[in-house]
Amino acid sequence: MIVVHRLLHLSDTHLRHPQVDAAAAVDRVLLDVADQAGFDAVIVSGDLADDGSAEGCAILLEKVGTFARERGIPHFYCTGNHDSREAFREVFGSGHFNKDVRTGPDCSAVSEVGGLRIVTLDSLVPGRIHGHVSDDQLEWLGSELATPAPAGTVVVLHHPPIAPAAPVHLGTINLRNAAALGDVIAGTDVQAVVTGHFHLQLSGFLRGVPVWVGPGVVSRIDLTAADHLVRFVQGPGAAVIDLGGPYSPVFHTLHARDPLAGTLIAEVEVSSFPTGD
């Protein structure tokens, strides 16, 4: 199978997490994917620092930046609900460590990797867990997509524009204006929408465009829990996205070799779990 672009996708690194050694989780993931060949870029889809701090962002940038520099590839970041726009801009700038970057409204940006256009959107709603992409960003995105890129486009944001039927609470903390995003990307060259936030792997479609929700690095949400519980367990993961082959896009998950995988971190009653409101 000929793969034109291969992306390493990380999400929900949550540096400086109070219950989990998030820095060690990042190290474990990057160590275990080090032997994978052919990455063209690394994308990190939000919740970079659990406390939103510039210090946490800087730790992440050093780790992922080193991994990317050793391979001579660019790396890209977007904001999540735990992040701060001020700290994000201080540490990551546009979020694109690549040449010829164009910035958009809020913390959005676009650049190209070997003809593949990568757009990062800012779905952060300060003080809330759900996401929203501003009208200004959607208008800007539409103007960018008006001209097709040589190898198509990947749109990266934190909040998924999809949710499973169960558990129901995931449908309250996702992207609130998913339909508006779908209107913009429908019929364009967008090959995939890549997100995080749910700390589990999930796929679906938005107006015919494949959507991928990647696993969390800091923890995994265990969907075998009873309906009234949100269960967080140990087990860092990452995803590989292959674009351009006959089955494109292809998504698969890499699980880090963690001897504590599956160990309970916390169980929270859904009734007390923060919703998007």
C-alpha positions as CSV (number, residue, x, y, z in Angstrom):
1,M,0.0,0.0,0.0
2,I,1.4,3.4,-1.0
3,V,1.0,5.9,1.8
4,V,1.6,9.5,0.9
5,H,1.5,11.0,4.4
6,R,1.8,9.4,7.8
7,L,0.9,11.4,10.9
8,L,1.5,10.6,14.6
9,H,-1.5,11.8,16.6
10,L,-1.2,12.6,20.3
11,S,-3.9,14.1,22.5
12,D,-4.8,15.0,26.0
13,T,-1.3,15.0,27.4
14,H,-2.4,17.0,30.5
15,L,1.1,17.9,31.8
16,R,1.2,18.7,35.5
17,H,-1.8,16.5,36.2
18,P,-2.4,16.1,39.9
19,Q,-3.1,12.4,39.9
20,V,-1.0,11.0,37.0
21,D,2.7,11.4,36.1
22,A,1.7,13.0,32.7
23,A,5.4,13.7,31.8
24,A,6.2,10.0,32.2
25,A,3.2,9.1,30.1
26,V,4.4,11.3,27.3
27,D,7.9,9.8,27.5
28,R,6.4,6.3,27.5
29,V,4.4,6.9,24.3
30,L,7.2,8.6,22.5
31,L,9.6,5.8,23.5
32,D,7.3,3.1,22.2
33,V,6.5,4.8,18.9
34,A,10.2,5.6,18.2
35,D,10.7,2.6,16.0
36,Q,7.7,3.4,13.8
37,A,9.0,4.7,10.4
38,G,7.8,7.3,8.0
39,F,6.1,9.9,10.1
40,D,5.7,13.2,8.2
41,A,4.4,15.2,11.1
42,V,3.2,15.1,14.7
43,I,-0.1,16.6,15.7
44,V,-1.2,17.2,19.3
45,S,-5.0,17.9,19.6
46,G,-5.3,19.8,22.8
47,D,-5.5,19.6,26.6
48,L,-1.8,20.1,26.5
49,A,-1.3,21.2,30.2
50,D,-3.8,20.1,32.8
51,D,-3.5,23.4,34.6
52,G,-3.3,25.5,31.5
53,S,0.1,26.7,32.5
54,A,2.9,27.9,30.3
55,E,5.2,25.7,32.4
56,G,3.2,22.6,31.5
57,C,3.1,23.6,27.8
58,A,6.9,24.1,27.8
59,I,7.5,20.6,29.2
60,L,5.4,19.1,26.4
61,L,7.0,21.2,23.7
62,E,10.5,20.1,24.8
63,K,9.5,16.4,24.6
64,V,7.5,16.4,21.4
65,G,9.8,19.0,19.8
66,T,12.8,16.8,20.5
67,F,11.0,13.7,19.0
68,A,10.1,15.8,15.9
69,R,13.6,17.4,15.4
70,E,15.3,14.0,15.6
71,R,13.2,13.0,12.6
72,G,13.3,16.3,10.8
73,I,9.5,16.7,10.8
74,P,7.1,19.5,11.8
75,H,4.8,19.4,14.8
76,F,1.4,21.0,15.3
77,Y,-0.7,21.9,18.4
78,C,-4.2,23.2,19.1
79,T,-6.0,24.3,22.3
80,G,-8.3,22.1,24.4
81,N,-10.7,23.0,27.2
82,H,-7.9,22.7,29.9
83,D,-5.7,25.1,28.0
84,S,-5.2,28.9,28.2
85,R,-4.9,30.9,25.0
86,E,-2.4,33.2,26.6
87,A,-0.1,30.4,27.7
88,F,-0.6,28.6,24.4
89,R,0.5,31.7,22.4
90,E,3.4,32.2,24.8
91,V,4.8,28.7,24.3
92,F,3.5,27.5,21.0
93,G,2.9,30.7,19.1
94,S,0.7,29.8,16.1
95,G,0.8,26.1,17.2
96,H,2.6,25.3,13.9
97,F,6.3,24.5,14.0
98,N,6.5,24.6,10.2
99,K,7.4,27.1,7.6
100,D,4.9,29.4,5.8
101,V,2.3,29.4,8.5
102,R,-0.8,31.5,8.1
103,T,-2.7,32.4,11.3
104,G,-6.4,32.7,11.6
105,P,-8.8,34.0,14.3
106,D,-8.3,33.0,17.9
107,C,-5.6,30.3,18.0
108,S,-6.2,28.8,14.5
109,A,-3.5,28.4,11.9
110,V,-2.8,26.6,8.6
111,S,0.3,25.3,6.8
112,E,1.3,22.5,4.4
113,V,3.5,19.4,4.7
114,G,4.4,18.0,1.4
115,G,1.2,19.3,-0.2
116,L,-1.0,18.2,2.7
117,R,-2.8,21.2,4.3
118,I,-3.0,21.0,8.1
119,V,-5.5,23.3,9.7
120,T,-5.7,23.6,13.5
121,L,-8.8,25.1,15.0
122,D,-9.4,26.6,18.4
123,S,-12.5,25.1,20.1
124,L,-11.7,26.3,23.6
125,V,-14.6,27.9,25.6
126,P,-12.9,29.3,28.7
127,G,-14.3,27.8,31.9
128,R,-16.4,25.2,30.1
129,I,-15.7,21.5,29.1
130,H,-17.7,21.6,25.8
131,G,-16.3,23.1,22.6
132,H,-17.3,25.8,20.1
133,V,-15.5,27.0,17.0
134,S,-16.2,30.7,16.4
135,D,-18.0,32.1,13.4
136,D,-14.8,34.0,12.5
137,Q,-12.9,30.8,12.4
138,L,-15.5,29.0,10.3
139,E,-15.5,31.9,7.8
140,W,-11.7,31.8,7.7
141,L,-11.7,28.0,7.3
142,G,-14.1,28.3,4.4
143,S,-11.9,30.8,2.6
144,E,-8.9,28.5,3.1
145,L,-10.7,25.4,1.8
146,A,-12.0,27.3,-1.3
147,T,-8.7,26.4,-3.0
148,P,-7.9,22.7,-2.8
149,A,-4.5,21.6,-1.5
150,P,-2.3,19.2,-3.6
151,A,-2.8,16.4,-1.1
152,G,-6.0,17.5,0.5
153,T,-6.6,18.8,4.0
154,V,-6.7,17.5,7.6
155,V,-8.6,19.6,10.2
156,V,-7.4,19.3,13.8
157,L,-9.3,20.5,16.8
158,H,-9.8,19.3,20.4
159,H,-13.6,18.7,20.7
160,P,-15.1,15.9,18.6
161,P,-18.0,16.9,16.3
162,I,-19.5,13.4,17.0
163,A,-20.4,11.4,20.0
164,P,-21.5,7.8,20.7
165,A,-25.1,7.0,21.7
166,A,-23.8,5.9,25.1
167,P,-22.5,7.0,27.5
168,V,-24.9,10.0,27.0
169,H,-22.7,12.5,28.8
170,L,-20.2,12.5,25.9
171,G,-22.8,14.1,23.8
172,T,-23.0,17.0,26.2
173,I,-19.2,17.8,26.2
174,N,-18.4,17.6,22.5
175,L,-18.4,20.3,19.9
176,R,-21.6,22.3,20.2
177,N,-21.7,23.7,16.7
178,A,-20.7,20.6,14.8
179,A,-23.4,21.2,12.2
180,A,-21.8,24.5,11.3
181,L,-18.4,22.9,10.9
182,G,-19.9,20.2,8.8
183,D,-21.5,22.8,6.5
184,V,-18.0,24.3,5.9
185,I,-16.1,21.1,5.2
186,A,-18.8,19.3,3.2
187,G,-17.7,18.9,-0.5
188,T,-14.2,20.2,0.1
189,D,-10.8,18.4,0.0
190,V,-10.9,17.6,3.8
191,Q,-9.8,14.0,4.2
192,A,-10.3,13.8,7.9
193,V,-11.2,15.7,11.1
194,V,-8.8,14.7,13.9
195,T,-9.8,15.3,17.5
196,G,-9.2,14.2,21.1
197,H,-11.0,15.1,24.4
198,F,-12.8,11.8,25.0
199,H,-9.7,9.9,26.1
200,L,-10.7,6.9,23.9
201,Q,-10.6,6.0,20.3
202,L,-13.7,6.6,18.3
203,S,-14.6,7.1,14.6
204,G,-17.6,8.4,12.7
205,F,-18.5,10.8,9.9
206,L,-19.5,14.5,9.7
207,R,-21.3,15.3,6.4
208,G,-19.4,12.4,4.8
209,V,-16.0,13.4,6.1
210,P,-14.2,10.8,8.4
211,V,-13.8,11.9,12.0
212,W,-11.2,10.4,14.3
213,V,-11.1,10.8,18.0
214,G,-7.7,9.7,19.3
215,P,-6.9,8.1,22.7
216,G,-5.6,10.1,25.6
217,V,-1.9,10.1,26.6
218,V,-2.5,10.8,30.3
219,S,-5.4,8.3,30.8
220,R,-8.0,6.2,29.2
221,I,-11.8,6.3,29.8
222,D,-13.0,2.8,30.3
223,L,-16.4,2.4,28.6
224,T,-17.0,-1.0,30.3
225,A,-17.9,1.0,33.4
226,A,-21.6,1.1,34.5
227,D,-23.7,3.8,32.9
228,H,-23.7,6.0,36.0
229,L,-19.8,6.1,36.2
230,V,-17.0,7.7,34.3
231,R,-14.0,5.5,34.9
232,F,-10.4,6.8,34.2
233,V,-7.7,4.1,34.0
234,Q,-4.0,4.2,33.3
235,G,-2.8,3.4,29.8
236,P,-1.2,6.0,27.5
237,G,-2.0,5.7,23.8
238,A,-1.4,7.4,20.5
239,A,-2.7,7.0,16.9
240,V,-1.2,6.7,13.5
241,I,-3.0,8.2,10.5
242,D,-2.2,7.0,7.0
243,L,-3.3,9.2,4.2
244,G,-3.1,8.8,0.4
245,G,-3.3,5.0,0.0
246,P,-6.2,3.0,-1.5
247,Y,-8.0,2.8,1.9
248,S,-7.3,6.4,3.0
249,P,-7.7,7.6,5.6
250,V,-6.6,4.7,7.8
251,F,-6.5,5.2,11.6
252,H,-4.9,2.8,14.1
253,T,-4.1,3.0,17.8
254,L,-0.7,2.4,19.5
255,H,-0.8,1.4,23.1
256,A,2.3,2.1,25.2
257,R,3.8,-0.8,27.1
258,D,2.7,0.4,30.5
259,P,2.9,-2.2,33.3
260,L,0.2,-0.3,35.1
261,A,-2.2,-0.3,32.1
262,G,-5.8,-0.6,33.3
263,T,-5.0,0.5,36.9
264,L,-7.9,2.6,38.2
265,I,-7.1,6.3,38.5
266,A,-10.6,7.6,39.4
267,E,-14.3,6.8,39.1
268,V,-16.7,9.7,39.0
269,E,-20.5,9.6,39.1
270,V,-21.9,10.9,35.8
271,S,-24.3,13.0,37.8
272,S,-21.4,14.9,39.2
273,F,-19.3,14.9,36.1
274,P,-19.0,18.4,34.6
275,T,-21.2,18.9,31.5
276,G,-20.8,21.4,28.7
277,D,-23.2,23.8,30.4
